[in-house]
């Protein structure tokens, strides 16, 4: 690892990309500390602890909501808008379907529409978020008027769009994955504070056996995080390799020289976890606008991640969304068509319809395993506090770790690919 880092900084072009990315991330963290005018952050932090949905948004925004900074929305509106546009392009809106099949120019137009939709969603999200805070604590905003809400919502949307520009700069002139790097930096920035707070909560100012028990619980807390990291790495790297062969090859290929078509067991990444969490906590957030009654109390028990049946519902949603989003990411029909155009086939499987059916069957089987692994990783941090004294904040922390590890692995792969490319260029010059 250290040799790769040394090689990376020896190359001037890659070194400049890394430094540029760090500079952009510094701008992001600097902006995340600038609080929007007219907000009582002390009252805001107290209200945030009782709202699971806003706590998740705070995690994805790197603590921006907790500070109510100009970057409080993060890149969440853009992510939501991109998913909506993808769904609508699946033969729901013919015009978007045509753009999706139009190559680079079509994708460019779809990205423009996604940004327009992100502005609208960001404004709605910002205004709704302020209303939610106002209902929970009237002292959060110094002036709870419509003009104040509109002013703050405009600032938040502008900050979110500026983050998109930073992400674009990182993708164009940095190490790539600009939007993912923004989310990555936001979550990592909160981890030290989260660990310190957890240590204080578990160990506290006790003495004797209380301190010893607190240290044991904190060690279990760290061990749980380590297990999540290991499981995420295994899940991200696991893939099903389908052997393929070229029709022009007349000689039987040896097994070690065989070409493979890799299919990940989790092609949906962390999107199903975010979707499932949003579906479960959004009704609770909306219910906070109304007076509590028996129906709302039952809904909180069913959707509040505090009971075994709420976690069971969470697992079902994750599995369902994993299958759904995998179908969006991987199209067996398109893969079969591309294999036919490139003159390759799967040994023992006829090209065309049989190849499509075979790929669909394999994809469904490995997605079952991938969705179960993803559900286990997502539920584990919520389940452990039910049976131990570990803090409830582990639930959000587990989701954050899934995102952080996934982005880190993808970034490392990109950097290794760039260094390999530079090595080949240097070899050719010599």
C-alpha positions in Angstrom: 0.0 0.0 0.0 2.8 2.4 0.9 4.7 1.7 -2.3 1.5 2.5 -4.3 1.2 5.8 -2.4 4.8 6.7 -3.1 4.4 5.8 -6.8 1.3 7.9 -6.9 3.0 11.0 -5.5 6.0 10.5 -7.8 3.8 11.0 -10.8 3.2 14.7 -11.3 -0.2 14.4 -13.1 -1.7 12.1 -10.5 -0.2 14.1 -7.6 -1.8 17.3 -9.0 -5.2 15.5 -9.2 -4.9 14.3 -5.6 -3.9 17.8 -4.4 -6.8 19.4 -6.4 -9.3 16.9 -4.9 -8.0 17.7 -1.3 -8.4 21.4 -2.0 -12.0 21.0 -3.2 -12.8 18.9 -0.2 -11.3 21.6 2.0 -13.7 24.1 0.4 -16.5 21.7 1.2 -15.6 21.3 4.8 -15.0 25.0 5.2 -18.5 25.7 3.8 -20.0 23.1 6.1 -19.0 25.2 9.1 -20.7 28.3 7.9 -24.1 28.5 9.6 -27.1 30.0 7.8 -28.2 33.3 9.5 -31.0 33.3 12.0 -30.6 29.7 13.3 -30.2 28.6 16.9 -27.8 25.7 16.5 -28.1 24.6 20.2 -31.9 24.1 19.9 -31.4 22.5 16.5 -29.0 19.8 17.7 -31.4 18.8 20.5 -34.3 18.4 18.0 -32.1 16.5 15.6 -31.5 13.6 18.0 -35.2 12.7 18.0 -35.7 12.6 14.2 -34.3 9.6 12.4 -34.9 10.9 8.9 -33.1 14.2 9.6 -30.3 12.3 11.4 -29.7 10.3 8.2 -29.7 13.4 6.1 -27.3 15.0 8.6 -25.0 12.0 8.2 -25.0 12.1 4.4 -24.4 15.9 4.6 -21.4 15.5 6.9 -23.0 17.2 9.8 -24.3 20.1 7.7 -27.9 19.9 9.1 -26.6 19.8 12.6 -24.8 23.1 12.0 -27.5 24.2 9.6 -24.8 25.3 7.2 -25.1 26.5 3.7 -24.3 22.9 2.6 -26.9 21.4 4.9 -28.7 19.7 2.0 -25.5 18.1 0.7 -26.0 16.3 -2.7 -29.1 14.5 -1.5 -31.5 16.4 -3.9 -29.3 15.5 -6.9 -29.2 11.8 -5.9 -33.0 11.7 -5.5 -33.5 13.5 -8.8 -31.1 11.1 -10.6 -33.0 8.1 -9.3 -36.3 9.5 -10.3 -35.0 10.3 -13.8 -33.7 6.8 -14.1 -37.0 5.3 -13.1 -38.9 7.6 -15.6 -36.5 6.6 -18.4 -37.6 2.9 -18.1 -40.3 3.3 -20.8 -42.4 5.5 -18.4 -41.7 8.7 -20.4 -40.9 7.8 -24.0 -38.8 11.0 -24.5 -36.5 10.1 -21.6 -36.3 6.5 -22.8 -35.1 7.8 -26.2 -32.5 10.1 -24.5 -31.2 7.1 -22.5 -30.5 5.3 -25.7 -29.0 8.2 -27.5 -25.4 7.8 -26.2 -23.3 10.6 -24.8 -25.5 13.5 -26.1 -28.6 11.9 -24.6 -26.9 11.3 -21.2 -25.8 15.0 -21.2 -29.4 16.2 -21.7 -30.7 13.8 -19.0 -28.1 15.1 -16.6 -29.3 18.7 -17.3 -32.9 17.6 -16.6 -31.7 15.9 -13.4 -30.1 19.1 -12.2 -33.3 21.1 -12.9 -35.3 18.5 -10.9 -32.7 18.6 -8.2 -33.3 22.4 -7.7 -37.0 21.8 -7.3 -36.6 18.8 -5.0 -33.9 20.7 -3.0 -36.2 23.7 -2.4 -39.1 21.4 -1.3 -36.8 19.4 1.0 -35.3 22.6 2.5 -38.7 24.1 3.2 -40.1 20.9 4.6 -37.1 20.4 6.8 -37.5 23.9 8.3 -41.2 23.3 8.9 -40.3 20.0 10.7 -37.8 21.8 12.9 -40.3 24.6 13.7 -43.0 22.1 14.7 -40.5 20.2 17.0 -39.0 23.4 18.5 -40.2 26.9 17.9 -36.9 28.4 19.2 -34.8 27.1 16.3 -35.4 30.0 14.0 -35.2 33.6 15.3 -37.9 34.7 12.9 -40.4 32.0 11.8 -41.9 33.7 8.9 -42.6 32.7 5.3 -40.1 35.2 4.0 -37.4 33.8 6.3 -38.1 30.2 5.2 -37.9 31.2 1.5 -34.7 33.1 2.1 -33.0 30.2 4.0 -34.4 27.6 1.5 -32.8 29.6 -1.4 -29.4 29.7 0.5 -29.6 25.9 1.0 -30.4 25.1 -2.6 -27.6 27.4 -3.8 -25.2 25.6 -1.5 -26.3 22.2 -2.8 -25.8 23.3 -6.4 -22.4 24.7 -5.5 -21.6 21.2 -4.1 -22.6 19.7 -7.4 -20.1 22.1 -9.1 -17.4 21.0 -6.7 -18.2 17.3 -7.5 -18.0 18.1 -11.2 -14.6 19.7 -10.8 -13.3 16.7 -8.8 -14.6 14.4 -11.6 -13.0 16.5 -14.4 -9.7 17.6 -12.8 -9.4 15.4 -9.7 -9.3 11.7 -9.0 -12.9 11.2 -10.1 -16.2 10.1 -8.5 -16.9 13.7 -7.5 -20.3 13.3 -6.0 -19.3 10.1 -4.2 -16.2 11.9 -2.8 -18.4 14.7 -1.4 -20.6 12.1 0.5 -17.4 10.2 1.5 -15.8 13.3 3.0 -18.9 14.3 4.8 -19.3 10.9 6.6 -15.6 10.5 7.4 -15.5 14.0 8.9 -18.2 12.9 11.5 -16.6 9.6 12.4 -14.0 10.9 15.0 -16.7 13.0 16.8 -19.0 9.9 16.8 -16.3 7.7 18.3 -15.4 10.2 21.0 -19.0 10.8 21.9 -19.7 7.1 22.1 -16.6 6.6 24.3 -17.9 9.3 26.7 -21.4 7.8 26.8 -20.2 4.3 27.5 -17.2 4.9 29.8 -18.3 8.3 31.2 -16.9 9.4 34.5 -17.5 6.2 36.4 -15.0 4.2 38.4 -14.0 0.7 39.0 -16.2 -1.9 37.4 -18.3 0.7 35.6 -15.3 1.9 33.7 -14.3 -1.6 32.9 -17.7 -2.5 31.6 -17.8 0.7 29.6 -14.5 -0.1 28.0 -15.7 -3.6 27.1 -18.8 -2.2 25.5 -16.7 0.4 23.6 -14.5 -2.5 22.4 -17.6 -4.3 21.2 -18.6 -1.1 19.4 -15.3 -0.9 17.6 -15.4 -4.7 16.8 -18.9 -4.3 15.3 -17.6 -1.5 13.0 -14.6 -3.7 12.0 -16.9 -6.6 11.2 -19.1 -4.3 9.1 -16.0 -3.0 7.2 -14.8 -6.6 6.5 -18.3 -7.7 5.4 -18.7 -4.7 3.1 -15.3 -5.4 1.5 -16.2 -9.0 0.9 -19.5 -8.1 -0.5 -18.1 -5.4 -2.8 -15.4 -7.7 -4.2 -17.5 -10.8 -4.6 -18.5 -11.5 -8.1 -19.8 -14.4 -10.3 -17.4 -15.0 -13.2 -19.2 -16.3 -16.3 -16.8 -17.8 -18.9 -17.0 -16.4 -22.4 -15.3 -17.3 -25.6 -14.7 -15.6 -29.0 -16.3 -17.2 -32.1 -13.0 -16.6 -34.0 -11.1 -18.8 -31.6 -10.8 -22.3 -33.0 -8.6 -23.6 -30.2 -10.0 -24.7 -26.8 -8.9 -22.0 -24.4 -7.2 -23.2 -21.2 -8.9 -22.5 -18.0 -6.3 -20.1 -16.7 -6.5 -18.1 -20.0 -10.3 -18.1 -20.1 -12.0 -14.7 -20.4 -14.8 -14.0 -18.0 -17.9 -11.8 -17.7 -18.0 -10.6 -14.1 -21.3 -10.0 -12.4 -21.2 -8.5 -8.9 -23.4 -10.1 -6.2 -24.4 -6.5 -5.2 -24.7 -4.4 -8.2 -27.0 -2.0 -6.4 -24.4 -0.8 -3.9 -25.8 1.1 -0.9 -28.8 2.6 -2.7 -31.3 0.0 -1.4 -30.3 0.8 2.2 -30.8 4.6 1.7 -34.2 4.0 -0.1 -35.5 1.6 2.5 -34.5 3.9 5.4 -36.2 6.8 3.7 -39.4 4.9 3.0 -39.6 3.8 6.7 -38.7 7.1 8.4 -40.5 9.5 6.0 -44.0 8.7 7.3 -42.7 9.2 10.9 -41.3 12.6 9.9 -44.6 13.6 8.3 -46.5 12.4 11.4 -44.5 14.8 13.5 -46.5 17.6 12.0 -49.6 16.3 13.7 -50.7 15.7 17.3 -49.7 12.2 18.5 -52.5 9.6 18.6 -52.8 5.8 18.7 -52.3 5.5 15.0 -49.1 7.5 15.0 -47.8 5.5 18.0 -48.5 2.2 16.2 -46.8 3.6 13.1 -43.7 4.6 15.1 -43.5 1.0 16.5 -43.8 -0.5 13.1 -41.4 1.9 11.3 -39.1 3.1 14.1 -36.3 0.5 14.0 -37.0 -0.2 17.6 -38.8 -3.6 17.4 -38.0 -6.9 15.7 -40.9 -6.6 13.3 -39.8 -3.1 12.2 -36.4 -4.6 11.4 -38.0 -7.5 9.6 -39.9 -4.9 7.4 -36.6 -3.1 6.9 -35.0 -6.4 5.6 -37.9 -7.0 3.2 -37.6 -3.5 1.8 -33.8 -3.8 1.3 -34.2 -7.1 -0.5 -37.0 -5.7 -2.7 -35.1 -2.5 -3.5 -31.9 -4.5 -4.2 -33.6 -6.6 -6.9 -35.3 -3.5 -8.3 -32.2 -1.4 -8.5 -30.1 -4.3 -9.8 -32.5 -4.5 -12.8 -31.8 -0.9 -13.4 -28.1 -1.3 -13.3 -27.7 -4.6 -15.1 -29.7 -5.4 -18.2 -29.3 -9.1 -19.3 -30.9 -8.3 -22.7 -28.3 -5.6 -23.4 -25.4 -7.7 -22.2 -26.6 -10.6 -24.5 -26.9 -8.2 -27.4 -23.4 -6.8 -26.8 -21.9 -10.3 -26.6 -23.5 -11.1 -29.9 -22.2 -7.9 -31.5 -18.6 -8.5 -30.3 -18.6 -12.1 -31.5 -18.5 -13.8 -28.1 -20.6 -16.4 -26.5 -21.0 -18.4 -23.3 -19.8 -22.0 -23.8 -22.8 -24.3 -23.8 -25.4 -21.5 -24.2 -26.8 -20.4 -27.5 -26.5 -16.6 -28.4 -29.6 -14.5 -28.2 -32.6 -15.4 -26.1 -30.9 -18.4 -24.3 -28.0 -16.2 -23.3 -30.4 -13.5 -22.0 -32.4 -16.1 -20.0 -29.2 -17.7 -18.6 -27.8 -14.3 -17.5 -31.1 -13.3 -15.9 -31.2 -16.6 -13.9 -27.6 -16.1 -12.7 -28.2 -12.5 -11.8 -31.3 -13.4 -9.8 -29.4 -16.1 -7.9 -26.5 -13.9 -6.9 -28.7 -11.0 -6.1 -30.5 -13.1 -3.5 -27.1 -13.6 -1.8 -26.1 -10.0 -2.2 -29.4 -8.6 -0.9 -29.3 -10.9 2.2 -25.7 -9.8 2.9 -26.6 -6.1 2.5 -29.7 -6.5 4.7 -27.6 -8.2 7.4 -25.0 -5.5 7.4 -27.7 -2.8 7.5 -29.7 -4.4 10.3 -26.8 -5.5 12.5 -26.1 -2.0 14.0 -29.8 -1.6 14.8 -30.2 -5.1 16.3 -27.2 -5.0 18.6 -28.5 -2.0 20.7 -31.6 -4.0 21.4 -29.7 -6.7 23.2 -26.7 -4.7 24.5 -25.9 -1.2 25.9 -24.4 0.0 22.6 -25.7 3.4 21.4 -28.5 3.6 18.9 -26.4 5.9 16.7 -24.7 2.7 15.4 -27.7 2.3 13.0 -26.7 5.4 11.0 -23.0 4.6 11.5 -23.4 1.2 9.8 -25.0 2.8 6.7 -22.2 5.4 6.6 -19.6 2.7 6.8 -21.2 0.9 3.8 -21.0 4.1 1.8 -17.4 5.0 2.9 -16.0 1.5 2.2 -17.7 1.3 -1.2 -16.4 4.8 -2.3 -12.9 4.1 -1.0 -12.6 0.8 -2.9 -13.9 2.4 -6.1 -11.4 5.3 -5.8 -8.5 3.0 -5.1 -9.3 1.0 -8.2 -9.4 4.2 -10.3 -6.1 5.4 -8.9 -4.5 2.0 -9.6 -5.9 2.1 -13.2 -4.4 5.6 -13.7 -1.0 4.5 -12.4 -1.0 1.5 -14.6 -1.9 3.6 -17.6 1.0 6.0 -16.9 3.3 3.0 -16.6 2.4 1.7 -20.0 2.9 5.2 -21.5 6.4 5.4 -19.9 7.2 2.0 -21.3 6.2 3.0 -24.8 8.2 6.2 -24.7 11.3 4.2 -23.8 
